[in-house]
Amino acid sequence: MTIRKRGKIYRAEGFVGGKRIRVSLGTRDADAARRLLNRIERALSEGAQSPVWIELRTILPPNTFPVLSELAGWREKEEKPQPTWAELSTAFDYWMGQRVALGKMASSTVDRYKQTVREFTAFLSERAIVNLADVTRPVVEAFKVWRVARIRKKKYARGATSISLDAAVLHRIFNHAIETELVIKNPVLMEGKPGAQPTHGAQPFTGDELKKMRLHTCDDLLAFLLLRHTGLRGSDAVQLTWAEIHFDRREIERLTQKRRKLVVLPIHTELMFALEAEHQRRQPQPYERVLLNPTTGNPLRRPRRYARMLALGKRAGVAHAHPHRFRDTLAVDLLCAGAGVYDVARMLADTVETVEKHYSPFVPALRERVRRIMEAGSGLEAQEVNAGKQSKIGAERLQ
């Protein structure tokens, strides 16, 4: 190809791939025209992958560039839109639905995850953050402070210890983003293991507290006895059906929602009387729920059950009578009665590690056993003294 001046403007002329080309270069300067022609010839020789096309796009006349770039097959790359938080939250919601359908995730877990998603969405909205690229570690740390402040405004904040769970949920969501190639790095820093609160662990009721609540159960007697004698988690207690009550065997058989473990619980005599009376009064179908809301007659939901247990504690003068304390109480009861850690773990559908960590410190018998060992005089000092006596006796015998 050569340059040729037509009027005052230079243009490029020649044959490319057997096709005659005559295009304006848009310049009156001969040197500038030659430099342009050199770039054009380089771009044509390198083909569609040549980086020179991006430069030529900005300096060639609008009617010239398309003609030349088409000869090389060059196409402008469309910029992929930045992934957004809305896109990630939708994808994660779909993933959770799949896990529930496969029986790998409980619906209560999904509800808790969605709570964190709603809170993080509100936080990002306040700061006008849309793209995932803008969700950096400092942004996430600011969310934790923001979230703690919101939790503490609630009536039962309990020191905002649930922030560790919010952090864990966010960490899992961004791990999903990494798996789906929406982000490269997880911006969420964990706040310890959720539930790992040494000073806010098991809180069993005392015998006196149980006696007080028993006197004020009123319409909550069945719920009180069920929680007291089974240690079921809240989700399992409210979803328990009559089909899972085996009167002939005096057992409750249920697949737990959290860990998907089958538990078979012997029914305490006191609870058995209450269940038989309720069954006789209602004549329910096997699929019906055991616990009903005394006010409406509808199946008791978890938030309402929580509120009713707190109200029961308030009537009895027992502070913080939340339902999980009944689970703590049963675990400590069984350990104090001599049940093994493994047996308690099976009864509660929990891990041996959890039972040892959260419930064993409340068992007086275990502490007394350690005390006797410590006071038995069999420590290292005693071993050294005994070793010295044995050596002396041996020496005397040799003499």
Secondary structure in CASP SS format (residue, H / E / C, confidence):
PFRMAT SS
TARGET T0000
AUTHOR 0000-0000-0000
METHOD secondary structure of the structure
MODEL  1
M C 1.00
T E 1.00
I E 1.00
R E 1.00
K E 1.00
R E 1.00
G C 1.00
K C 1.00
I E 1.00
Y E 1.00
R E 1.00
A E 1.00
E E 1.00
G E 1.00
F E 1.00
V E 1.00
G C 1.00
G C 1.00
K E 1.00
R E 1.00
I E 1.00
R E 1.00
V E 1.00
S E 1.00
L E 1.00
G E 1.00
T E 1.00
R C 1.00
D C 1.00
A H 1.00
D H 1.00
A H 1.00
A H 1.00
R H 1.00
R H 1.00
L H 1.00
L H 1.00
N H 1.00
R H 1.00
I H 1.00
E H 1.00
R H 1.00
A H 1.00
L H 1.00
S H 1.00
E H 1.00
G H 1.00
A H 1.00
Q H 1.00
S C 1.00
P C 1.00
V H 1.00
W H 1.00
I H 1.00
E H 1.00
L H 1.00
R H 1.00
T H 1.00
I H 1.00
L C 1.00
P C 1.00
P C 1.00
N C 1.00
T C 1.00
F H 1.00
P H 1.00
V H 1.00
L H 1.00
S H 1.00
E H 1.00
L H 1.00
A H 1.00
G C 1.00
W C 1.00
R C 1.00
E C 1.00
K C 1.00
E C 1.00
E C 1.00
K C 1.00
P C 1.00
Q C 1.00
P C 1.00
T E 1.00
W H 1.00
A H 1.00
E H 1.00
L H 1.00
S H 1.00
T H 1.00
A H 1.00
F H 1.00
D H 1.00
Y H 1.00
W H 1.00
M H 1.00
G H 1.00
Q H 1.00
R H 1.00
V H 1.00
A H 1.00
L C 1.00
G C 1.00
K C 1.00
M C 1.00
A C 1.00
S H 1.00
S H 1.00
T H 1.00
V H 1.00
D H 1.00
R H 1.00
Y H 1.00
K H 1.00
Q H 1.00
T H 1.00
V H 1.00
R H 1.00
E H 1.00
F H 1.00
T H 1.00
A H 1.00
F H 1.00
L H 1.00
S H 1.00
E H 1.00
R C 1.00
A C 1.00
I C 1.00
V C 1.00
N E 1.00
L H 1.00
A H 1.00
D H 1.00
V C 1.00
T C 1.00
R H 1.00
P H 1.00
V H 1.00
V H 1.00
E H 1.00
A H 1.00
F H 1.00
K H 1.00
V H 1.00
W H 1.00
R H 1.00
V H 1.00
A H 1.00
R H 1.00
I H 1.00
R H 1.00
K C 1.00
K C 1.00
K C 1.00
Y C 1.00
A C 1.00
R H 1.00
G H 1.00
A H 1.00
T C 1.00
S C 1.00
I H 1.00
S H 1.00
L H 1.00
D H 1.00
A H 1.00
A H 1.00
V H 1.00
L H 1.00
H H 1.00
R H 1.00
I H 1.00
F H 1.00
N H 1.00
H H 1.00
A H 1.00
I H 1.00
E H 1.00
T C 1.00
E C 1.00
L C 1.00
V C 1.00
I C 1.00
K C 1.00
N C 1.00
P C 1.00
V C 1.00
L C 1.00
M C 1.00
E C 1.00
G C 1.00
K C 1.00
P C 1.00
G C 1.00
A C 1.00
Q C 1.00
P H 1.00
T H 1.00
H H 1.00
G C 1.00
A C 1.00
Q C 1.00
P C 1.00
F C 1.00
T C 1.00
G H 1.00
D H 1.00
E H 1.00
L H 1.00
K H 1.00
K H 1.00
M H 1.00
R H 1.00
L H 1.00
H C 1.00
T C 1.00
C H 1.00
D H 1.00
D H 1.00
L H 1.00
L H 1.00
A H 1.00
F H 1.00
L H 1.00
L H 1.00
L H 1.00
R H 1.00
H H 1.00
T H 1.00
G C 1.00
L C 1.00
R C 1.00
G H 1.00
S H 1.00
D H 1.00
A H 1.00
V H 1.00
Q H 1.00
L C 1.00
T E 1.00
W H 1.00
A H 1.00
E H 1.00
I E 1.00
H E 1.00
F C 1.00
D C 1.00
R C 1.00
R C 1.00
E E 1.00
I E 1.00
E E 1.00
R E 1.00
L E 1.00
T C 1.00
Q C 1.00
K C 1.00
R C 1.00
R C 1.00
K C 1.00
L E 1.00
V E 1.00
V E 1.00
L E 1.00
P E 1.00
I C 1.00
H C 1.00
T H 1.00
E H 1.00
L H 1.00
M H 1.00
F H 1.00
A H 1.00
L H 1.00
E H 1.00
A H 1.00
E H 1.00
H H 1.00
Q H 1.00
R H 1.00
R H 1.00
Q C 1.00
P C 1.00
Q C 1.00
P C 1.00
Y C 1.00
E C 1.00
R E 1.00
V C 1.00
L C 1.00
L E 1.00
N C 1.00
P C 1.00
T C 1.00
T C 1.00
G C 1.00
N C 1.00
P E 1.00
L C 1.00
R C 1.00
R H 1.00
P H 1.00
R H 1.00
R H 1.00
Y H 1.00
A H 1.00
R H 1.00
M H 1.00
L H 1.00
A H 1.00
L H 1.00
G H 1.00
K H 1.00
R H 1.00
A H 1.00
G C 1.00
V C 1.00
A C 1.00
H C 1.00
A C 1.00
H C 1.00
P C 1.00
H H 1.00
R H 1.00
F H 1.00
R H 1.00
D H 1.00
T H 1.00
L H 1.00
A H 1.00
V H 1.00
D H 1.00
L H 1.00
L H 1.00
C H 1.00
A C 1.00
G C 1.00
A C 1.00
G C 1.00
V H 1.00
Y H 1.00
D H 1.00
V H 1.00
A H 1.00
R H 1.00
M H 1.00
L H 1.00
A C 1.00
D C 1.00
T C 1.00
V H 1.00
E H 1.00
T H 1.00
V H 1.00
E H 1.00
K H 1.00
H H 1.00
Y C 1.00
S H 1.00
P H 1.00
F H 1.00
V C 1.00
P H 1.00
A H 1.00
L H 1.00
R H 1.00
E H 1.00
R H 1.00
V H 1.00
R H 1.00
R H 1.00
I H 1.00
M H 1.00
E C 1.00
A C 1.00
G C 1.00
S C 1.00
G C 1.00
L H 1.00
E H 1.00
A H 1.00
Q H 1.00
E H 1.00
V H 1.00
N H 1.00
A H 1.00
G H 1.00
K H 1.00
Q H 1.00
S H 1.00
K H 1.00
I H 1.00
G H 1.00
A H 1.00
E H 1.00
R H 1.00
L H 1.00
Q C 1.00
END
